[in-house]
Amino acid sequence: MNPMSTLAIASEDNTGNDPCRRAPLVIGPQTDVTVTESVCRVLEQPGTPRAWYAALLISMGLTAVFFGAIVYLITNGIGVLGNNRPVMWAFPIVNFVFWIGIGHAGTLISAILFLFRQQWRTAINRAAEAMTIFAVICALIFPGIHLGRIWLAYWMAPYPNQMALWPNFRSPLMWDVFAVNTYFLVSAMFWYLGMIPDLATLRDRAKARLRQIAYGLLALGWSGSARQWHVYQKAYLLLAALATPLVVSVHSVVSTDFAVAQLPGWHTTIFPPYFVAGAIFSGFAMVVTLMVPARAYFGLKHLVTVRHLDNVNKIMLATSCILAYSYAMELFIAWYSGNSHEQFVHLNRAFGPYAWTYWLMVACNVLLPQLFWLKRCRTTPWMMFLIAGAVNVGMWLERFVIIVVSLSRDYLPANWAMYYPTIVDALILLGSFGLFFTLFLLFCRYLPMVAMWEVKHVLPREEVHHGNP
Amino acid sequence: MATHEPHRPSAGLAGLLAEFASAEAVRAAASSLRNAGWTHWDVHSPFPVHSIESAMGLRRTGLPWLVLAAGLAGVLLAAGMQPWTNGIDYPLIISGKPLLSLPTSVPIMFELAVLLAALAAFGGALVLGGLPRYGHPAFSSLHFRRATTDGFFVFLSAEDPRFDAAAGQALLQSAGAVAVEPLQLDASSGRAPSAVYWALATAAVLALLPPVLVTWYRARPKPNPRIHLIHDMDFQEKYLPQGSSPLFADGRAMRPPVPGTIARGTLEADEHLYAGKVAGQWAARFPVPPTAAMMERGKSRYAIFCATCHGLVGEGGVTGITSARAVKRREPNWVLPLSLHTPAVREQPVGQLFHTITHGARTMPAHGAQIPAEDRWAIVLYVRALQRSQNATLDDVPQAVRPQLRP
C-alpha cells in the first residue's frame, strides 16, 4: 500500500548517535498498517490475558482499600491520621505533592517536546498523558480528604453565597486550587483531543456492536477530512502552547504553598524551580516504571524503542543533577544567610531524628541516578526500572523531608513533636497507588496506548524526498 | 436537503468516493479537483497530509483569534474578580495587607487565561471541525473504514452545484484514483434521527430536575427544621435547657432543686446586714463599723447609681443629669426626685434608707439586685455625710478653720 521505509534498519539497536544517519524512530520496516495493527492488537486480541486480570484484581483491591480508608477517615475525623501539632500537614500533603509532580512528565512530553518538534515523543506521549491525568486524579483527592470537613470543599469555589463571603485570593492555597484544576482540565482536553482520530480508527476496526457504539460515540463522528485535520492541528498546537507554561507553573504554585509561609526550610526563593525540576524528575521515573513493563508485555518494543527510554533516562539524569544543585544550594544559603533557624532546620534534616529519610532521599535522587552516565544503564530495561523505582521512593521522601521534618521542629522548641503515621495513613498512601494502576490498566486495555496517527505522521516515507508539490 | 434537489441529477446518490494510493496522489487529485472548480468535496486521510490545505485552497482557520480572545477574557475575569470580591464586595483584611494588590492576583489571572483559552481551543476544534457529527455519507462504504488506518480518499458530494456522476468519475480516474465508488444516501449519511434529539432533550430536562427540586426545597418556607445531611457539631447527644426527657415523671430534662435548697452565697440570714432591721425595727446603727474606706466606697457607688437622679450633692430636683434631661424634654410622667436633705429623709434611721435603696420607693426603682449589701450600707453612710454637710451648724466646723469662714 504505502511505500515501505528505506531508512528503517533491521537491527533493534537504534541508540547510536551516528551524525551521518538519523536514528530511526521505529524499529523494523513499519507501515501505516503495521503501526495500526500492533497498537490495536492490544485492545482487540480475543481473550483478555490472565496477567492483566491478575494485575487489575490486585490494583482494584488496593483501590477498595483506598476508598475504604477514606470513608473511615471521613466518618471518624482527622484524628485517625498521624497528623498532630505542629505537624498539621503530613501524609496527605506529601502524597498530594508527590502525585501532582508525577503528572509533569506527561505534560512535558506531550506539550514541550511537541513545540520543540521532538518527533520521538509520538510513541510515548499518549501513555505519558494518561499517566498525568491519573496522577492528577490521585493528587486532587488528597487536599480534599485532608480538609476535615470534606463536605464543605465547595467553599473553595468563588460563588455568591448566603454568607456573603468569598475565598481569599491572596492565599497561595487558593492559587493552588485554580492551578491544579486548570492543569487537570487542560491535560484532559489535550489527551482526549489527541485521541479522537485514534478512537475513530478503533471504531472503524471494531467488529462487535458494543465496541462500534462505544468507540463511535467517543470518536464524535471523526472522518479524517482535510478540513477537520486543518482545524485539529491548529487546536493541537495551541493546546500544546497553552499546556507548556503549565509544566512550569503548576508546581511553582504548589511550591508557593510552602515558600510564602514563614517556616524555616520553606521560606526560600529557590522553591519554584527546585519543585519543577523535582516534578519532572519524578514524572519521568514514573514513565519508565510504567512503560518498561507495558512495552514488553503488550508487544510495543518496536514503537516504544530503547532509544525512547534512553532519551527519558537522559532527562532523568539532567533533572537529577538540577536537584543535586538545589539540595546543595539550600544548604549553602542556610549557612550563608547567617539565619540560625534556617541553619538549624537543615542540620536537623541531615542529623536530626529523621536523618535516615534525608540520606535515603539523597541516595535515591542524587547518587543512584548518576548510573545513567553509563549507556549500559540507560539502555538496559531492568536496570532503569530499578533506578526509576528508587527515584519514585526518593521523590516521595523529598516531600516528606520538606513537609514533615520542617514542621516537626519549627521556631518554638516547646511545640516540637515527632510525627508517626498511623495505619490509616499507610493504607491511604498504598491505596492511591492502587487507584493509579487501576486507571492505567484500564487505559492500556481499552484505549490506544500509542498515538497511531502521530506515529504515522512521522513514519519515514519515500515521498517526502519529492520536494515541493 | 430539499433546497439542493434542483442541483442533483441522480436523486438518491450521496456522492462519489475515490480511493488513492498515497498521500502524494491524493494531494495531486485535490489540486486537479480544485482547478476544475468543484467545491463540495473533501480529502480523508489517516493523518494530516502535508500541505493539503494549499492544494485544496482551504482558508486559514480563525481558531487562534478565538483562543486569544478567550485567553484575554480569562485575564480580565481574574483581574476583575479578585479585587472586587476581596477588596470591594467584602473587604478581607488580613495582617494589614493591601486590599488591592496586583502581584497576588497574577497567578489566578494566568491560570484563568490558560483555562479559558484551552476551553476555546478544544471547543473550537470540535465546532469548527463539525464535531460531534452523527454520520457521513462515506461511512456507508466498507472501504472507507481504512481512511483511519492507511487509506487516502476523496469524497465528491452530490450537493456540489455542478455535480455530474459521469463527469466526476472521469475526473477522479484521470486524477489517479485507484477505485471510484458511487455511494447511495442511507440512514447514516445525514443528520441523526429525530428520536436521538428527543432522547437528548429528555435527558437534559431530567438532568435539570434534581437541581430545580433542591432549589425549590431550599427556597420555600417550612414549618419543620431543614434536613441536615451533615450534622457538624450543631446536633449533639445532650439535653438543652427547657428540653424534655421521658426519664422523669414530669417530663422535664432539667431537674428542679430539692425543696429547701439554698444556693451558695444566698442564705442572707443576717437580718441587720441584709434587711436593715434589728428585732423587727429599722436599725439605727450600721451593721459594720464605718471607716474612711467605706466612706470612699460609698462616694463612688453613690456617683454611679444615685447621682444621676438625686444629683452629686443629693438635692434632687433637676440637679441629676437624668432629671435635667427629662425636664428639658418635658417628659409628662416625670416625677422630680426627692431631695435627700428634707427633714423626712434626714429623720429616717439608716435601716430605712438601706431598705429604700434595696427595694425602691414610689417611682424610684429597686437597686438590691445591682448593688451588693455592703456597698448599699456604704452608700447609706455617704448619704448621711451629705445630709450633715448640707445642714451643718457652726459647732460642726473645727475651731482652726472657723476664722476662714465668711459671713
Interface residues (C-beta under 8 A of the other chain):
Chain A: M1 N2 P3 T31 D32 V33 T36 R149 W151 P158 A164 L165 W166 P167 N168 F169 R170 P172 M174 W175 F178 A179 T182 L185 V186 M189 F190 L193 I196 P197 A200 T201 R203 D204 R205 L220 G221 W222 S223 G224 S225 A226 R227 Q228 W229 H230 V231 Y232 Q233 K234 A235 Y236 L238 L239 L242 A243 P245 L246 S249 V253 T256 M452 W453 E454 K456 H457 R461 E463 V464 H466 N468 P469
Chain B: A21 S22 A23 E24 R27 A28 A30 S31 D42 V43 H44 S45 P46 F47 P48 V49 H50 S51 I52 E53 A55 M56 L58 T61 L63 P64 V67 G71 M81 Q82 T85 N86 D89 Y90 L92 I94 K97 S101 T104 S105 P107 I108 F110 E111 L112 V114 L115 A117 A118 L119 A121 F122 G124 A125 L126 L128 G129 G130 L131 P132 R133 Y134 G135 H136 A138 F139 R145 R146 A147 T148 T149 D150 F155 L229 I230 D232
